[in-house]
Structure formats: structure tokens, C-alpha cells
Amino acid sequence: WSVVILFIVAFLLYVLMRSLPTSYLEQIARQKSQQPGSKSFEEWMQQLQATYGMDKGIVPGFFSWLGKAARGDFGDSWKYTVPVTQKFADCVAISFWMSLVVMILEMLISIPLGIIAATRQYSMTDNVISVIALAGISLPTFFTASLLKLAFAVKLRWFDLSGLTGRNHDFLSPAGQRWDIAMHMVLPILTLLIASIGSYMRYIRTNMLEVLNSDYIRTARAKGLSERRVIYHHAFRNTLITLVTIWGTSLPALFSGAMITEQLFSIPGIGYISYQAMIAGDIPFSMFYLVFIAVLTLIGNLLTDILYAVVDPRVRIA
């Protein structure tokens, strides 16, 4: 069924890309037609469509794209004039490392705070954590990014406003260049962390409360087990079962990039590059990016099922 779903998703994506109001070929044809003594816009469009295989209908064009994609040939990017896979490989690492750091920090911060909020329900600590979580969920990404820029880039001047490297990057040592890149990633990572950590804390708090109110937790406490053992050995281990869903579905996020955040900070990751390709009507690159994310989503769902069997003995027995 996964293959059928992927086929349907790829076809729908191709239909949407062919139906975009903007086309990179139209932009090129318009530029060429405006040159002195050049052919008309319509003639250039016919030539470019024939060159890039856009002279076919949507269904024949899709199967033509699918046949090439099955052989690993995704064509050249119209906007970046290099093979799609090469451009993707050049920029995906930036988004991967940024998303990986955010994911690790999410777990390290949200899990302890979610547990503390659940074990101290309705206390001042719980209320403070809940307010922070709701604020992170409610604030738009562009607003959070603007606040961080104002505070740390404009007022304190600790970081640059945007970009992946500073003006003196080429004159630094290899270690200095890596540090320069790391410093430019701090604000984007903070923006993503603030935007996502709230939902993780609320999710963990809600599931911990549900588990803590279960009969077997009351039984564990009645047996005289320490509160620490009850929480971390019994309650949290069962909360992990529901957290598996988050971890499995987080796989696409590692490679898809943070489109809005990368735009706001001018980080040339896969989110930024893909956005530029889409608004330019670059069909080859956009199709590869969107189908790649669809494949990762299916793989993430498969990993979720596997992890369920690992953390929940009842699934293995069934």
C-alpha cells in the first residue's frame, strides 16, 4: 500500500506543480523575447517546453517524469542550472544539522519539564511551565525571530542579523570557520526550539498525567515503591510508548528544513532553496523535494510501528 500511496501523492504533486500560476519557463521566454531581433514569446515558450518536456499533457508528462525518476534521473534544476540531486546534497546538510540539534534540545528540555509539570499538577511550577509552553505554541515564528534579532543582534550585538557566515569567514582558520557557522545558527535554532518545545512539554505532561492516574501506578505506590521509581521506572516507561509517534514522524523534519525560519535568517538550507525553487516555478527541483519528503513520511510511519514493538511488549506478543 505504501507504493500505491506514494504513486498517488507523486501524481497529485505533479498536477499541482504543473498548475502553478508562475512558470520559470515563462520568465526565461519573456526575457529572451525582449532581446533585440529575438523570436516572439510564444515561439520561445514552444521551444523551451519541448526542450524541458513540458509540451506533453499532465498525464503523459507525469509518466515521463516517473520513468526517469525510477532510474534515478531527476533532471536539472531550472533555477540553479545543476542536477537536482547535486543541489539538494549541497544544502540539505545545513538543515539536517540544525534540525538535529533542535530535536535533541527539545527532548533534553521538554521531557524533564513535562514530567515535573505532571508530578506537581496545579502547583506554581506547573503553572509557570504551562504558561511558557502556551506562549511558545502561540507566538508566530516570524514574531519570535524578530524578537530574538532585536534583542541579541541589534541591542546586544552578540550575533549577526542573518546569513550563515560572517564577512571575515574566508580569512578564518578551519576551526574559526566552523565556530562562525555555529554562531550564525544560534538564533535560528532558538527560534525553532521556542516554536516547538511548548507542544512537546504539553504532550508529555498530558500523557504523564494519564499514566499517573492508572491503576497499576496506584498499585506500585501501595507496594511501598519510592516515588522516583514509580515515576521513572513505571510511569515514564509507559509514556515512551506515546512519544514513539513523535520520534517516528520527526524523520521528515530532519531533511525537509525549516522553510519560514531559513527565510527569515537567510540560511541557505533545503527549506530556503526549495522555497525559492517553488516560487520560481522550478518543477524538477520542487518535485524531487516534495516526493522525497513523502518517502520520508512513509519511512517515518514504518519506523513508528517498529519502535512500538520495541517499547511495548504487548505489540510484540500480538
N, C-alpha and C positions, 0 to 999 in steps of 0.2 A: 504493500500500500504506500510505502514511503516514496517509491519510484513514481507511482501514479500521482501522488500529491505534488511531488517536485515537478513533474511534467506540466500539471495544470497551473502551478504557480509560475513556472517559467513562461508559459504561453500568455497568461494574464499580464505578466510584467512586460512582455514583448508588445502586446497590444497597447498597453499604457504608454510605453516609450514611443511607439510609432504614432500615438495620438497626441503627443505633446504639442502645445501651441508654438513652441520655438524649435528651430532646427539648425544645427551647426552648418549643414549643407546650404541652407538658405542664406546664412550670414556670409559664407565663402562665395556663393554665387553672386550675391549682391555686391560684394567688394570687387570681384573680378569684372562684373558687368559695368562698373563705374569707371574702369580704366579706359583711357582714350583708344578708340578703334577696336574695342573688345566686342565679344558676342553679347547678345541680349541676355537678360536674367533667365528667361525661360530656357534658352539653349544651354546655358551653363548648368541649370538645375537638372536638365535631362542628362547631360554628360556626367555630372557628379553622382546622380542617383544610379546611373548604370555602373559607374566605377565602384561605388560602395555597396552595390546590391540592393539599393532602395527602390529600384524600378519595378520590383515584384510586389504582388499583393501581400497582405499581412500574413496569411496562412502559408503561402509558398516561401515568403521571406523568413518566417519562423523556422520552418523545417530546414531551410538552407543554413540558418544560424545554428540550429540544433545539431545538424550533421557535422559542422566544423567544430562545434564545442565538444562533441563526443570524441573528436580526435585531438583535443587539447588546443585547438586553434581558435582563439577568441578575437583575433584580428588586431588591428592597430587602433589606438585611441585617436579620434578625430581631432580632439583639442590639443593633446600633448604630443601627437605625432610619433609615438613609440608604441611597441607592443603593449597591449593591455596588462598582461601578466607582469611585465617588467615594471611598469609604472606602479602597479599595485604592490609589488615586492619592495619598491623603493620607499614607499610611505607607510606601509602597514605596521612596520616595527615601532614607529613613534607612537601610534595609537595603542598598540599591544602593550608596551611597557607602561604607558600612562594608565590604561585601564587595569592592568595587573596590580599596580601599586594602589590604585583606588580600591580594588576589590579586597586586597589584603588588609588595608586600613579599615575598611568597612567591617570586616569580620573581627578584627582586633578591638575595635571600639564599640560596635553595636552589640556584640554578644554579651560582654560584661555588663554594659549599661542596661540592656534588656532584661538580664537576669536580676540585676539589682532593683530595677523598677518593679518587676513581678514579685520579688520576695518582700518588698516594702510597699505593697499596694496602698494607695491613698495617703502615703506619707508625703512630707515635704520633698524628699528626694525623688519620689515617684512623680510628683507634680512638676518639678523642675525638669526632669528628663523628658516628660511628656510635652512640655512647652517647647523645649529645644527641638524635639523630634517634629512637632507640628509646624514649627517655624521653618525648619529645613524643607519639609514637604511643600509648604505653601509658597515660599519665595520662588519666583521665576529664576531660571538660570541666568538670564541676562542681567537681572537686578542684583543677584549675588555677585556676579562677575564685576559689575560696575562698582559695587561697594568695596570689594577687595582691591580693585585697581585704585580707587580713590584713596583708600587707607594706606596700602602698602607700596604703591607705585608713585602716586602723586604727593601724598603728605609725608610719608616716611622715607620714600625713595630707596626702599630695600630691593625692589625688583623693577624690571623694565615693564612697560605697559603691554607690549605684545611681542610676538616673534619667538623663534626657537633659539636664536643665538644673538649675542651682543655685537656691537660694532667692531670690537677688537678680537673677535673669535678666532680669526685666521692667524693671529700673531701669538696665540696662547700655546702652551705645551699640550700634548695629548691629554694629560690629566686635567689641565686647566680647561680644555675644551669640553670635556665630559662634565666638569663642575659647572661650566657656563650653561650647558644644556639643562642640567638638573635644576639650576636656579630658575631658569625660564619656565620649567614645568611645575613649579610650586603652586602658583596661583591657579592654573587650570586644574590641577589635582585637587586643590582645596575647594574650588567651585563644584566639581563633580562630587566630591565627598560630602559637602554640605547638602547638595541636592538629593543624594541617595541614602544617606545614613539614617535619616529620620524614619523612612519607611521600613528599613531593616530593624531598627530598635522597636518600633511598634509591632512588627510582625513577631519578633522574638518574645516581647512582653506578653502579647496576646496568647501565644502558644504555650508559654511557660505557665501562665495563669490557668489555662485549661488543664494542663498536666498536673499542676499542684493541687487542683481540686478533685483529682481522680481518687478512686477508692484505694488503689494499691499504694498511693503516696500516704494516705491515712494509715494504712496497714504498716508501712515501713516506719512511720513515726511511732505507732503504737508498740512496735517491737523494740523501741528504745534506740534506734539508729540516730547518729548525730545529724544535726540539721545540714551540715556541709555535705555529708554522704547522701542524704535524701535528695538534696538539690542537684548535686553534680553527678552522682552515680546513677540515680534513678530518674529524676525529672529531666535533667538536661539531655541525657542519652535518648530519651523518647522525643524530646523537642527536635533533635537532629533529624528525625525522620521527615518532619515537615520542612526543615531547612534544605533538604536534598533538592527539593523543587527549585529553590533559588539558585543553588550552585550549578545544577544542570542547565538551567535556562540562561545562566550568565555567560556561557561559552560564546554565543554570537557577539556579546558586548565586548569581548576581548579583541575582536578583529574588526568590528563594524565602525569603531571610532565614535567620538562624541561630536556630532556634526555642529551643534549650536556652540558648544564651548570652544571647539577648534576654530570656528569662525570668529568668535569674539576675541580670541587671543592670537589669531593669525598663526596657528600651529599647523604646519603642513602635513598633518596626518591623513589617514584614509578618509575620515569624515569630511575634512575640508576639501580634499581633492575630489571626492565623489560629488559633493555639493556643487563645486564649480563645473564638473562634467555634466551634471544633470541640468543646471540652468543654461548651459551652452548647447544642450541637445546632443551630447556625445553618447549615442546609443551603444556602441560596443563596450565602452568602459562602464556605463551605467548598468547594462545588462549583466556583465560579469560580476560587478559588486553586489547587485541585488540577489542574483541567483546564488552567489557564494554565501550570503547571509542566510538565505533559505536553506541551503545544505547544512550550514552550521546549526540552524534551529532544529532540524530533524535529528542531527547527531546529538545535540543537547538533550532532546527528549529521550533518545535512546540511552544516553548516559544516566539520565534521571531514573529510568526503570532499573538499570543495573545497580545504581547506588542504593535504591530502595531495597533491593535484595541483599545488599551488603549490610546495611544498618538495621534492617527489620527482619528478624529470624522468621516471622510468620509468613513473609513473602517467599523466603527460600523453601520453607516446608510446603507451601502451596504449589 
